[in-house]
Amino acid sequence: MEPHKTGFSVVEGKDIISEKVAALANVANDCWNAIIHHDFQPFVVYRASFETWISKFLERYVLLT
């Protein structure tokens, strides 16, 4: 993987809205709590985390493929 070009912004032109950021923060917190409490049943939050992350950055991944 090469370094980003000078002036590259990972957020410029992206659909970053408070609802998506809050959703990502919430699922990250759920994952952390599951890890800390050794409670592996709730690890379905990983899927929610992945889907939230992809919804945030899908445009970039689609453009790169």
N, C-alpha and C positions, 0 to 999 in steps of 0.2 A: 504494500500500500504506500502510495506516495504522499508527501506532505501536501496540504492545501496550498493553492496559489495565493500570493499576496493579495489581500483585499477580499478574500473569500469569506462569506458569512453563511453559517449553517442555518440561520433563522430568517434571513432576508427573503421576503416574498412567501413565507410559509404561513399557514393558517394556524397561528398560535393564539388561542383564545383562552380566557381564564377557565372556562369549563373543562377544556382538554388538559390544561396544566393541573387543575385541581384533581381531575380523574387520575392522572398519572401519579400525583403525590399520594392520593388515597390508596391506590393499589400497591405502591411501593411501601407504604406504611403497613398495610395488611401483610405483605410478604415478610417484612422485618419482624413483625409481631409473631408470625407463625414460626419463623426460625428461632427467635429468642425463647419461645415457649415449647419448642420441640413438638409442635402440633402440626403434623404433616397432612392431616385431612384438608385443611383450608388451602393447600397449595394450588388449588384450582385458580387462585388469584394470579398465578403466574400467567395463565392464559389471558386473563383480563389485562394484566400489565402489558403483555406482548401486543394485544389488540389495540390498546390505548397508544402505545408507542408507535405502532405502525400507522395508526390513523393520523398521528402527528407528523410523521415524516415520510408517508407513503409516496408523496409526489417526488421526493428526491430519489428514492429507490427505483421508482418506475423510470425516471429519466436516465438513470445510470445503466439500465439493462437493455 
